[in-house]
């Protein structure tokens, strides 16, 4: 593989992991961080520390930004916009889709090829199976630099709209956070019976894993739009009253499950109680 000069701006937990993967693969890697000490371990690995952002940007044709948020991307890059002209900016900083589109427009205005990235991994997963990199924006930049992206995780280009990677990233995180909240709710329920969260996790993990097998079927119902087709668990059957009462009896918060019960209730109140559970998608799609 051709070795590409790459600059990484931002050496927090994730930026450092991305830079280390580049160095290990033999790419000449320049690194910069607002707090310079964070570059030391990478320099020991073989990276070159840049003293200033202009030095970092001009060291490579490919510049990776892995900063805290959209504001920090502008803080770091606005003063060096002219130096970025003609280079490729891969921005893996988490932003909203609108912020990604705004940064892409800013880059286009300065003649910078722009690829937005969403990293579906935590830093120790970088370069390991299970890590994936969602990209959107310039397809040419994606194709040219795909071997770099694949060093971090399996990469995919979702489309020219630079906001798409962020949209998918945040949508997938929604599933993760709500699942974790459900797990913590269950752990709080059984804690009253003297069960540790660790012991509960041993039962929850295989159960939740098995339930992901239902996603494709639920999705097919949503896409088909027929919540009356046979074989679906009805909304009436899915009533969470027992779950909520048992939680309240334990003296724990019912907030996590109240949300789901409310989504169900809106459909039942609209006369849809006999229809499938997937119909709560309509409660989400059409807010009260
Ligand atoms: N860590 C993770 O698990 C997630 C996985 C999914 C993707 N996220 C996103 O990646 C971005 C960076 O995350 P991180 O884990 O590296 O974050 P931190 O360790 O907090 O490092 C933040 C870096 O940003 C620098 N920084 C912040 N503000 C500024 C600024 N105004 N000017 C210049 N640099 C700034 C900070 O510098 P310093 O504090 O060390 O001086 C760090 O280098 C993020 O979008 C995640 O959502 C990671």
py3Dmol code that shows the C-alpha trace and the ligand (Angstrom):
import py3Dmol

protein = """\
ATOM      1  CA  UNK A   1       0.000   0.000   0.000  1.00  0.00           C
ATOM      2  CA  UNK A   2       1.271   3.495  -0.844  1.00  0.00           C
ATOM      3  CA  UNK A   3       2.235   5.397   2.272  1.00  0.00           C
ATOM      4  CA  UNK A   4       0.338   8.669   2.555  1.00  0.00           C
ATOM      5  CA  UNK A   5       1.414  11.614   4.683  1.00  0.00           C
ATOM      6  CA  UNK A   6      -1.368  12.271   7.164  1.00  0.00           C
ATOM      7  CA  UNK A   7      -1.877  14.954   9.802  1.00  0.00           C
ATOM      8  CA  UNK A   8      -4.040  14.329  12.844  1.00  0.00           C
ATOM      9  CA  UNK A   9      -5.367  17.386  14.704  1.00  0.00           C
ATOM     10  CA  UNK A  10      -6.650  16.524  18.162  1.00  0.00           C
ATOM     11  CA  UNK A  11      -5.037  13.853  20.303  1.00  0.00           C
ATOM     12  CA  UNK A  12      -7.750  13.074  22.800  1.00  0.00           C
ATOM     13  CA  UNK A  13      -8.571   9.421  23.438  1.00  0.00           C
ATOM     14  CA  UNK A  14      -9.910   8.897  19.920  1.00  0.00           C
ATOM     15  CA  UNK A  15      -7.495  11.114  17.969  1.00  0.00           C
ATOM     16  CA  UNK A  16      -4.532   9.383  19.632  1.00  0.00           C
ATOM     17  CA  UNK A  17      -5.928   5.954  18.715  1.00  0.00           C
ATOM     18  CA  UNK A  18      -6.432   7.024  15.084  1.00  0.00           C
ATOM     19  CA  UNK A  19      -2.924   8.495  14.872  1.00  0.00           C
ATOM     20  CA  UNK A  20      -1.360   5.398  16.443  1.00  0.00           C
ATOM     21  CA  UNK A  21      -3.049   3.167  13.855  1.00  0.00           C
ATOM     22  CA  UNK A  22      -1.646   5.343  11.051  1.00  0.00           C
ATOM     23  CA  UNK A  23       1.872   5.257  12.504  1.00  0.00           C
ATOM     24  CA  UNK A  24       1.741   1.484  13.007  1.00  0.00           C
ATOM     25  CA  UNK A  25       0.731   1.055   9.362  1.00  0.00           C
ATOM     26  CA  UNK A  26       3.788   3.029   8.279  1.00  0.00           C
ATOM     27  CA  UNK A  27       2.156   6.288   7.211  1.00  0.00           C
ATOM     28  CA  UNK A  28       4.253   9.381   7.935  1.00  0.00           C
ATOM     29  CA  UNK A  29       2.018  10.969  10.574  1.00  0.00           C
ATOM     30  CA  UNK A  30       2.181  14.541  11.846  1.00  0.00           C
ATOM     31  CA  UNK A  31       0.258  15.242  15.009  1.00  0.00           C
ATOM     32  CA  UNK A  32      -0.888  18.376  16.791  1.00  0.00           C
ATOM     33  CA  UNK A  33      -2.789  18.899  20.010  1.00  0.00           C
ATOM     34  CA  UNK A  34      -3.776  22.053  21.884  1.00  0.00           C
ATOM     35  CA  UNK A  35      -2.154  20.531  24.975  1.00  0.00           C
ATOM     36  CA  UNK A  36       1.209  19.476  23.501  1.00  0.00           C
ATOM     37  CA  UNK A  37       2.065  16.812  26.106  1.00  0.00           C
ATOM     38  CA  UNK A  38      -0.546  14.492  24.590  1.00  0.00           C
ATOM     39  CA  UNK A  39       1.727  14.077  21.548  1.00  0.00           C
ATOM     40  CA  UNK A  40       4.609  12.531  23.530  1.00  0.00           C
ATOM     41  CA  UNK A  41       3.474   8.899  23.414  1.00  0.00           C
ATOM     42  CA  UNK A  42       2.787   9.158  19.686  1.00  0.00           C
ATOM     43  CA  UNK A  43       6.190  10.676  19.012  1.00  0.00           C
ATOM     44  CA  UNK A  44       7.704   7.711  20.865  1.00  0.00           C
ATOM     45  CA  UNK A  45       5.755   5.490  18.489  1.00  0.00           C
ATOM     46  CA  UNK A  46       7.093   7.294  15.424  1.00  0.00           C
ATOM     47  CA  UNK A  47       4.808  10.269  14.787  1.00  0.00           C
ATOM     48  CA  UNK A  48       6.133  13.794  14.236  1.00  0.00           C
ATOM     49  CA  UNK A  49       4.806  16.478  16.550  1.00  0.00           C
ATOM     50  CA  UNK A  50       3.973  19.814  14.934  1.00  0.00           C
ATOM     51  CA  UNK A  51       4.415  22.873  17.148  1.00  0.00           C
ATOM     52  CA  UNK A  52       1.693  24.865  15.439  1.00  0.00           C
ATOM     53  CA  UNK A  53      -1.486  24.210  13.473  1.00  0.00           C
ATOM     54  CA  UNK A  54       0.006  25.763  10.288  1.00  0.00           C
ATOM     55  CA  UNK A  55       2.999  23.421  10.583  1.00  0.00           C
ATOM     56  CA  UNK A  56       0.661  20.460  11.077  1.00  0.00           C
ATOM     57  CA  UNK A  57      -1.622  21.315   8.156  1.00  0.00           C
ATOM     58  CA  UNK A  58       1.189  21.927   5.681  1.00  0.00           C
ATOM     59  CA  UNK A  59       2.896  18.644   6.595  1.00  0.00           C
ATOM     60  CA  UNK A  60       0.323  16.498   4.738  1.00  0.00           C
ATOM     61  CA  UNK A  61      -2.189  16.434   1.909  1.00  0.00           C
ATOM     62  CA  UNK A  62      -4.637  14.618   4.163  1.00  0.00           C
ATOM     63  CA  UNK A  63      -5.696  16.345   7.386  1.00  0.00           C
ATOM     64  CA  UNK A  64      -7.776  14.480   9.957  1.00  0.00           C
ATOM     65  CA  UNK A  65      -9.682  16.541  12.533  1.00  0.00           C
ATOM     66  CA  UNK A  66     -10.660  14.612  15.668  1.00  0.00           C
ATOM     67  CA  UNK A  67     -11.655  17.392  18.033  1.00  0.00           C
ATOM     68  CA  UNK A  68     -14.289  17.829  20.682  1.00  0.00           C
ATOM     69  CA  UNK A  69     -17.111  19.400  18.688  1.00  0.00           C
ATOM     70  CA  UNK A  70     -17.990  21.609  15.730  1.00  0.00           C
ATOM     71  CA  UNK A  71     -16.943  24.783  17.544  1.00  0.00           C
ATOM     72  CA  UNK A  72     -13.461  23.400  18.228  1.00  0.00           C
ATOM     73  CA  UNK A  73     -13.134  22.414  14.551  1.00  0.00           C
ATOM     74  CA  UNK A  74     -13.699  26.042  13.614  1.00  0.00           C
ATOM     75  CA  UNK A  75     -11.430  27.273  16.422  1.00  0.00           C
ATOM     76  CA  UNK A  76      -8.577  25.180  15.023  1.00  0.00           C
ATOM     77  CA  UNK A  77      -9.190  25.380  11.275  1.00  0.00           C
ATOM     78  CA  UNK A  78     -10.580  28.857  10.601  1.00  0.00           C
ATOM     79  CA  UNK A  79      -7.197  30.562  11.079  1.00  0.00           C
ATOM     80  CA  UNK A  80      -5.534  28.142   8.618  1.00  0.00           C
ATOM     81  CA  UNK A  81      -8.281  27.954   5.980  1.00  0.00           C
ATOM     82  CA  UNK A  82      -5.996  29.204   3.213  1.00  0.00           C
ATOM     83  CA  UNK A  83      -3.376  26.580   4.045  1.00  0.00           C
ATOM     84  CA  UNK A  84      -5.984  23.832   3.687  1.00  0.00           C
ATOM     85  CA  UNK A  85      -6.787  24.777   0.094  1.00  0.00           C
ATOM     86  CA  UNK A  86      -6.066  21.857  -2.242  1.00  0.00           C
ATOM     87  CA  UNK A  87      -5.875  19.348   0.621  1.00  0.00           C
ATOM     88  CA  UNK A  88      -8.391  16.794   1.886  1.00  0.00           C
ATOM     89  CA  UNK A  89     -10.041  17.292   5.267  1.00  0.00           C
ATOM     90  CA  UNK A  90     -11.412  14.177   6.975  1.00  0.00           C
ATOM     91  CA  UNK A  91     -13.461  15.382   9.916  1.00  0.00           C
ATOM     92  CA  UNK A  92     -14.315  12.600  12.371  1.00  0.00           C
ATOM     93  CA  UNK A  93     -15.376  14.992  15.116  1.00  0.00           C
ATOM     94  CA  UNK A  94     -18.914  14.239  16.267  1.00  0.00           C
ATOM     95  CA  UNK A  95     -21.287  16.976  15.097  1.00  0.00           C
ATOM     96  CA  UNK A  96     -24.937  17.259  14.171  1.00  0.00           C
ATOM     97  CA  UNK A  97     -25.804  16.697  10.478  1.00  0.00           C
ATOM     98  CA  UNK A  98     -26.393  20.435  10.074  1.00  0.00           C
ATOM     99  CA  UNK A  99     -22.995  21.241  11.563  1.00  0.00           C
ATOM    100  CA  UNK A 100     -21.368  18.702   9.234  1.00  0.00           C
ATOM    101  CA  UNK A 101     -23.042  20.364   6.230  1.00  0.00           C
ATOM    102  CA  UNK A 102     -21.939  23.787   7.460  1.00  0.00           C
ATOM    103  CA  UNK A 103     -18.312  22.643   7.857  1.00  0.00           C
ATOM    104  CA  UNK A 104     -18.477  20.993   4.400  1.00  0.00           C
ATOM    105  CA  UNK A 105     -19.731  24.256   2.870  1.00  0.00           C
ATOM    106  CA  UNK A 106     -16.948  26.132   4.668  1.00  0.00           C
ATOM    107  CA  UNK A 107     -14.412  23.637   3.267  1.00  0.00           C
ATOM    108  CA  UNK A 108     -15.825  23.909  -0.260  1.00  0.00           C
ATOM    109  CA  UNK A 109     -15.562  27.682   0.009  1.00  0.00           C
ATOM    110  CA  UNK A 110     -11.831  27.291   0.609  1.00  0.00           C
ATOM    111  CA  UNK A 111     -11.199  24.659  -2.081  1.00  0.00           C
ATOM    112  CA  UNK A 112     -10.833  21.811   0.410  1.00  0.00           C
ATOM    113  CA  UNK A 113     -12.058  18.287  -0.423  1.00  0.00           C
ATOM    114  CA  UNK A 114     -14.274  17.266   2.506  1.00  0.00           C
ATOM    115  CA  UNK A 115     -15.160  13.916   3.970  1.00  0.00           C
ATOM    116  CA  UNK A 116     -17.219  13.684   7.136  1.00  0.00           C
ATOM    117  CA  UNK A 117     -16.814  10.614   9.313  1.00  0.00           C
ATOM    118  CA  UNK A 118     -18.728   8.991  12.141  1.00  0.00           C
ATOM    119  CA  UNK A 119     -16.735   6.494  14.173  1.00  0.00           C
ATOM    120  CA  UNK A 120     -18.727   3.553  15.485  1.00  0.00           C
ATOM    121  CA  UNK A 121     -16.164   2.401  17.996  1.00  0.00           C
ATOM    122  CA  UNK A 122     -14.513   3.369  21.259  1.00  0.00           C
ATOM    123  CA  UNK A 123     -10.760   4.079  21.144  1.00  0.00           C
ATOM    124  CA  UNK A 124      -9.545   0.567  22.130  1.00  0.00           C
ATOM    125  CA  UNK A 125     -11.583  -0.880  19.235  1.00  0.00           C
ATOM    126  CA  UNK A 126      -9.773   1.145  16.564  1.00  0.00           C
ATOM    127  CA  UNK A 127      -8.317  -1.213  13.961  1.00  0.00           C
ATOM    128  CA  UNK A 128     -10.138  -4.237  15.380  1.00  0.00           C
ATOM    129  CA  UNK A 129     -13.118  -6.147  13.983  1.00  0.00           C
ATOM    130  CA  UNK A 130     -16.334  -4.477  15.102  1.00  0.00           C
ATOM    131  CA  UNK A 131     -15.098  -0.953  14.472  1.00  0.00           C
ATOM    132  CA  UNK A 132     -16.733   0.844  11.574  1.00  0.00           C
ATOM    133  CA  UNK A 133     -16.294   4.246   9.978  1.00  0.00           C
ATOM    134  CA  UNK A 134     -19.318   5.857   8.355  1.00  0.00           C
ATOM    135  CA  UNK A 135     -18.421   8.483   5.763  1.00  0.00           C
ATOM    136  CA  UNK A 136     -20.261  11.039   3.680  1.00  0.00           C
ATOM    137  CA  UNK A 137     -19.299  13.943   1.473  1.00  0.00           C
ATOM    138  CA  UNK A 138     -16.745  13.720  -1.319  1.00  0.00           C
ATOM    139  CA  UNK A 139     -16.898  10.223  -2.820  1.00  0.00           C
ATOM    140  CA  UNK A 140     -13.640  10.852  -4.673  1.00  0.00           C
ATOM    141  CA  UNK A 141     -11.903  11.603  -1.378  1.00  0.00           C
ATOM    142  CA  UNK A 142     -13.439   8.499   0.152  1.00  0.00           C
ATOM    143  CA  UNK A 143     -12.255   6.244  -2.683  1.00  0.00           C
ATOM    144  CA  UNK A 144      -8.783   7.779  -2.668  1.00  0.00           C
ATOM    145  CA  UNK A 145      -8.315   7.475   1.090  1.00  0.00           C
ATOM    146  CA  UNK A 146     -10.331   4.371   1.847  1.00  0.00           C
ATOM    147  CA  UNK A 147      -7.198   2.350   2.745  1.00  0.00           C
ATOM    148  CA  UNK A 148      -6.495   4.859   5.532  1.00  0.00           C
ATOM    149  CA  UNK A 149     -10.059   4.729   6.805  1.00  0.00           C
ATOM    150  CA  UNK A 150     -10.017   0.931   6.760  1.00  0.00           C
ATOM    151  CA  UNK A 151      -7.055   0.996   9.132  1.00  0.00           C
ATOM    152  CA  UNK A 152      -9.458   2.344  11.758  1.00  0.00           C
ATOM    153  CA  UNK A 153     -12.498   0.208  10.956  1.00  0.00           C
ATOM    154  CA  UNK A 154     -14.590  -1.083   8.071  1.00  0.00           C
ATOM    155  CA  UNK A 155     -15.428   2.047   6.104  1.00  0.00           C
ATOM    156  CA  UNK A 156     -18.586   2.828   4.142  1.00  0.00           C
ATOM    157  CA  UNK A 157     -19.533   5.838   2.006  1.00  0.00           C
ATOM    158  CA  UNK A 158     -23.179   6.715   2.606  1.00  0.00           C
ATOM    159  CA  UNK A 159     -23.617   9.474   0.048  1.00  0.00           C
ATOM    160  CA  UNK A 160     -22.564  12.923  -1.133  1.00  0.00           C
ATOM    161  CA  UNK A 161     -24.633  14.749   1.504  1.00  0.00           C
ATOM    162  CA  UNK A 162     -21.978  15.475   4.154  1.00  0.00           C
ATOM    163  CA  UNK A 163     -24.596  15.280   6.912  1.00  0.00           C
ATOM    164  CA  UNK A 164     -25.383  11.606   6.295  1.00  0.00           C
ATOM    165  CA  UNK A 165     -22.533  10.108   8.333  1.00  0.00           C
ATOM    166  CA  UNK A 166     -23.563  12.154  11.352  1.00  0.00           C
ATOM    167  CA  UNK A 167     -27.238  11.310  10.831  1.00  0.00           C
ATOM    168  CA  UNK A 168     -26.548   7.546  10.785  1.00  0.00           C
ATOM    169  CA  UNK A 169     -24.044   7.838  13.636  1.00  0.00           C
ATOM    170  CA  UNK A 170     -26.514   9.632  15.899  1.00  0.00           C
ATOM    171  CA  UNK A 171     -29.396   7.339  14.864  1.00  0.00           C
ATOM    172  CA  UNK A 172     -27.333   4.284  15.806  1.00  0.00           C
ATOM    173  CA  UNK A 173     -26.288   5.907  19.071  1.00  0.00           C
ATOM    174  CA  UNK A 174     -29.994   6.438  19.855  1.00  0.00           C
ATOM    175  CA  UNK A 175     -30.481   2.666  19.801  1.00  0.00           C
ATOM    176  CA  UNK A 176     -27.399   2.126  21.942  1.00  0.00           C
ATOM    177  CA  UNK A 177     -28.260   4.684  24.623  1.00  0.00           C
ATOM    178  CA  UNK A 178     -31.888   3.574  24.954  1.00  0.00           C
ATOM    179  CA  UNK A 179     -30.775  -0.069  25.181  1.00  0.00           C
ATOM    180  CA  UNK A 180     -28.254   0.815  27.904  1.00  0.00           C
ATOM    181  CA  UNK A 181     -30.916   2.803  29.783  1.00  0.00           C
ATOM    182  CA  UNK A 182     -33.221  -0.241  29.597  1.00  0.00           C
ATOM    183  CA  UNK A 183     -30.445  -2.424  30.939  1.00  0.00           C
ATOM    184  CA  UNK A 184     -29.834  -0.062  33.864  1.00  0.00           C
ATOM    185  CA  UNK A 185     -33.560   0.002  34.580  1.00  0.00           C
ATOM    186  CA  UNK A 186     -33.614  -3.794  34.771  1.00  0.00           C
ATOM    187  CA  UNK A 187     -30.484  -3.824  36.928  1.00  0.00           C
ATOM    188  CA  UNK A 188     -32.148  -1.366  39.353  1.00  0.00           C
ATOM    189  CA  UNK A 189     -35.232  -3.608  39.506  1.00  0.00           C
ATOM    190  CA  UNK A 190     -33.347  -6.764  40.481  1.00  0.00           C
ATOM    191  CA  UNK A 191     -31.012  -4.871  42.818  1.00  0.00           C
ATOM    192  CA  UNK A 192     -33.896  -4.911  45.326  1.00  0.00           C
ATOM    193  CA  UNK A 193     -33.611  -8.715  45.319  1.00  0.00           C
ATOM    194  CA  UNK A 194     -29.906  -8.525  46.103  1.00  0.00           C
ATOM    195  CA  UNK A 195     -28.806  -9.216  42.513  1.00  0.00           C
ATOM    196  CA  UNK A 196     -25.686  -7.373  41.397  1.00  0.00           C
ATOM    197  CA  UNK A 197     -25.594  -5.512  38.092  1.00  0.00           C
ATOM    198  CA  UNK A 198     -22.797  -7.872  37.047  1.00  0.00           C
ATOM    199  CA  UNK A 199     -24.939 -10.945  37.626  1.00  0.00           C
ATOM    200  CA  UNK A 200     -27.865  -9.293  35.824  1.00  0.00           C
ATOM    201  CA  UNK A 201     -25.632  -8.441  32.851  1.00  0.00           C
ATOM    202  CA  UNK A 202     -24.862 -12.151  32.405  1.00  0.00           C
ATOM    203  CA  UNK A 203     -28.573 -12.732  31.746  1.00  0.00           C
ATOM    204  CA  UNK A 204     -29.280  -9.466  29.926  1.00  0.00           C
ATOM    205  CA  UNK A 205     -26.535  -9.756  27.314  1.00  0.00           C
ATOM    206  CA  UNK A 206     -27.732 -13.001  25.672  1.00  0.00           C
ATOM    207  CA  UNK A 207     -31.373 -11.898  25.957  1.00  0.00           C
ATOM    208  CA  UNK A 208     -30.791  -8.527  24.286  1.00  0.00           C
ATOM    209  CA  UNK A 209     -28.583 -10.173  21.668  1.00  0.00           C
ATOM    210  CA  UNK A 210     -31.340 -12.644  20.829  1.00  0.00           C
ATOM    211  CA  UNK A 211     -33.890  -9.817  20.597  1.00  0.00           C
ATOM    212  CA  UNK A 212     -31.859  -8.012  17.947  1.00  0.00           C
ATOM    213  CA  UNK A 213     -32.971 -10.880  15.719  1.00  0.00           C
ATOM    214  CA  UNK A 214     -36.439  -9.275  15.730  1.00  0.00           C
ATOM    215  CA  UNK A 215     -35.239  -5.980  14.241  1.00  0.00           C
ATOM    216  CA  UNK A 216     -35.415  -7.058  10.594  1.00  0.00           C
ATOM    217  CA  UNK A 217     -39.013  -8.268  10.975  1.00  0.00           C
ATOM    218  CA  UNK A 218     -40.111  -5.110  12.796  1.00  0.00           C
ATOM    219  CA  UNK A 219     -38.401  -3.001  10.139  1.00  0.00           C
ATOM    220  CA  UNK A 220     -40.200  -4.892   7.375  1.00  0.00           C
ATOM    221  CA  UNK A 221     -43.531  -4.071   9.043  1.00  0.00           C
ATOM    222  CA  UNK A 222     -42.604  -0.369   9.300  1.00  0.00           C
ATOM    223  CA  UNK A 223     -41.482  -0.258   5.662  1.00  0.00           C
ATOM    224  CA  UNK A 224     -44.584  -2.149   4.498  1.00  0.00           C
ATOM    225  CA  UNK A 225     -46.802   0.156   6.582  1.00  0.00           C
ATOM    226  CA  UNK A 226     -49.229  -2.689   7.464  1.00  0.00           C
ATOM    227  CA  UNK A 227     -49.399  -2.985  11.227  1.00  0.00           C
ATOM    228  CA  UNK A 228     -52.437  -5.297  10.953  1.00  0.00           C
ATOM    229  CA  UNK A 229     -50.654  -8.171   9.190  1.00  0.00           C
ATOM    230  CA  UNK A 230     -50.916 -11.442  11.167  1.00  0.00           C
ATOM    231  CA  UNK A 231     -48.108 -12.668  13.404  1.00  0.00           C
ATOM    232  CA  UNK A 232     -47.399  -9.365  15.157  1.00  0.00           C
ATOM    233  CA  UNK A 233     -47.448  -8.862  18.929  1.00  0.00           C
ATOM    234  CA  UNK A 234     -50.255  -6.370  19.494  1.00  0.00           C
ATOM    235  CA  UNK A 235     -49.969  -3.046  21.287  1.00  0.00           C
ATOM    236  CA  UNK A 236     -52.662  -4.162  23.755  1.00  0.00           C
ATOM    237  CA  UNK A 237     -50.535  -7.208  24.584  1.00  0.00           C
ATOM    238  CA  UNK A 238     -47.449  -4.976  24.926  1.00  0.00           C
ATOM    239  CA  UNK A 239     -48.950  -2.875  27.728  1.00  0.00           C
ATOM    240  CA  UNK A 240     -46.166  -2.177  30.257  1.00  0.00           C
ATOM    241  CA  UNK A 241     -48.407  -1.649  33.305  1.00  0.00           C
ATOM    242  CA  UNK A 242     -47.050  -4.704  35.193  1.00  0.00           C
ATOM    243  CA  UNK A 243     -43.487  -3.639  34.464  1.00  0.00           C
ATOM    244  CA  UNK A 244     -44.173  -0.095  35.660  1.00  0.00           C
ATOM    245  CA  UNK A 245     -46.074  -1.232  38.784  1.00  0.00           C
ATOM    246  CA  UNK A 246     -43.296  -3.678  39.714  1.00  0.00           C
ATOM    247  CA  UNK A 247     -40.700  -0.951  39.273  1.00  0.00           C
ATOM    248  CA  UNK A 248     -42.672   1.522  41.394  1.00  0.00           C
ATOM    249  CA  UNK A 249     -43.075  -1.176  44.064  1.00  0.00           C
ATOM    250  CA  UNK A 250     -39.275  -1.429  44.186  1.00  0.00           C
ATOM    251  CA  UNK A 251     -39.164   2.312  44.787  1.00  0.00           C
ATOM    252  CA  UNK A 252     -37.183   2.970  41.618  1.00  0.00           C
ATOM    253  CA  UNK A 253     -37.808   5.534  38.888  1.00  0.00           C
ATOM    254  CA  UNK A 254     -40.157   4.474  36.116  1.00  0.00           C
ATOM    255  CA  UNK A 255     -38.971   7.206  33.721  1.00  0.00           C
ATOM    256  CA  UNK A 256     -37.218   4.879  31.251  1.00  0.00           C
ATOM    257  CA  UNK A 257     -40.214   2.596  30.777  1.00  0.00           C
ATOM    258  CA  UNK A 258     -42.781   5.412  31.028  1.00  0.00           C
ATOM    259  CA  UNK A 259     -41.455   6.716  27.724  1.00  0.00           C
ATOM    260  CA  UNK A 260     -42.229   3.450  25.940  1.00  0.00           C
ATOM    261  CA  UNK A 261     -45.606   3.145  27.655  1.00  0.00           C
ATOM    262  CA  UNK A 262     -46.501   6.654  26.450  1.00  0.00           C
ATOM    263  CA  UNK A 263     -45.599   5.768  22.847  1.00  0.00           C
ATOM    264  CA  UNK A 264     -47.854   2.700  23.127  1.00  0.00           C
ATOM    265  CA  UNK A 265     -50.659   4.639  24.821  1.00  0.00           C
ATOM    266  CA  UNK A 266     -50.899   7.208  22.038  1.00  0.00           C
ATOM    267  CA  UNK A 267     -51.548   4.461  19.496  1.00  0.00           C
ATOM    268  CA  UNK A 268     -54.006   2.610  21.771  1.00  0.00           C
ATOM    269  CA  UNK A 269     -55.908   5.863  22.403  1.00  0.00           C
ATOM    270  CA  UNK A 270     -56.125   6.304  18.627  1.00  0.00           C
ATOM    271  CA  UNK A 271     -57.881   2.943  18.409  1.00  0.00           C
ATOM    272  CA  UNK A 272     -54.849   0.960  17.222  1.00  0.00           C
ATOM    273  CA  UNK A 273     -54.462  -1.337  20.236  1.00  0.00           C
ATOM    274  CA  UNK A 274     -55.081  -4.454  18.130  1.00  0.00           C
ATOM    275  CA  UNK A 275     -52.262  -3.570  15.745  1.00  0.00           C
ATOM    276  CA  UNK A 276     -48.608  -4.580  15.965  1.00  0.00           C
ATOM    277  CA  UNK A 277     -46.050  -3.246  18.444  1.00  0.00           C
ATOM    278  CA  UNK A 278     -44.001  -1.810  15.556  1.00  0.00           C
ATOM    279  CA  UNK A 279     -46.687   0.872  15.335  1.00  0.00           C
ATOM    280  CA  UNK A 280     -44.940   2.838  18.102  1.00  0.00           C
ATOM    281  CA  UNK A 281     -42.652   3.923  15.240  1.00  0.00           C
ATOM    282  CA  UNK A 282     -45.614   6.136  14.214  1.00  0.00           C
ATOM    283  CA  UNK A 283     -45.675   7.709  17.690  1.00  0.00           C
ATOM    284  CA  UNK A 284     -42.005   8.646  17.256  1.00  0.00           C
ATOM    285  CA  UNK A 285     -42.400   9.802  13.655  1.00  0.00           C
ATOM    286  CA  UNK A 286     -45.446  11.947  14.444  1.00  0.00           C
ATOM    287  CA  UNK A 287     -44.918  13.683  17.805  1.00  0.00           C
ATOM    288  CA  UNK A 288     -48.003  14.444  19.901  1.00  0.00           C
TER     289      UNK A 288
END
"""
ligand_1 = """\
48
LIG
N -14.036 8.498 22.652
C -15.080 7.837 22.129
O -15.426 6.754 22.546
C -15.903 8.438 21.004
C -16.247 7.417 19.943
C -17.030 7.972 18.803
C -16.437 9.271 18.268
N -16.167 10.182 19.353
C -15.880 11.562 18.952
O -14.507 11.787 18.618
C -14.165 13.137 18.932
C -12.942 13.140 19.831
O -13.208 12.310 20.929
P -12.119 12.009 22.017
O -12.525 10.775 22.717
O -10.759 12.069 21.435
O -12.367 13.278 22.991
P -11.404 13.898 24.085
O -10.523 12.856 24.677
O -12.283 14.662 25.001
O -10.484 14.893 23.265
C -10.994 16.100 22.745
C -9.915 16.737 21.892
O -10.382 17.986 21.393
C -9.416 18.987 21.754
N -10.093 20.269 21.878
C -11.250 20.513 22.523
N -11.581 21.815 22.375
C -10.608 22.389 21.629
C -10.397 23.698 21.133
N -11.283 24.697 21.356
N -9.288 23.935 20.406
C -8.414 22.937 20.149
N -8.550 21.670 20.572
C -9.643 21.401 21.312
C -8.793 18.483 23.022
O -7.566 19.161 23.216
P -6.878 19.211 24.688
O -8.005 19.379 25.676
O -6.177 17.902 24.855
O -5.968 20.364 24.643
C -8.629 17.007 22.674
O -7.531 16.809 21.808
C -15.380 13.758 19.633
O -16.117 14.529 18.720
C -16.179 12.540 20.071
O -17.567 12.789 20.166
C -15.237 9.640 20.362
"""
view = py3Dmol.view(width=600, height=400)
view.addModel(protein, "pdb")
view.setStyle({"model": 0}, {"cartoon": {"style": "trace"}})
view.addModel(ligand_1, "xyz")
view.setStyle({"model": 1}, {"stick": {}})
view.zoomTo()
view.show()
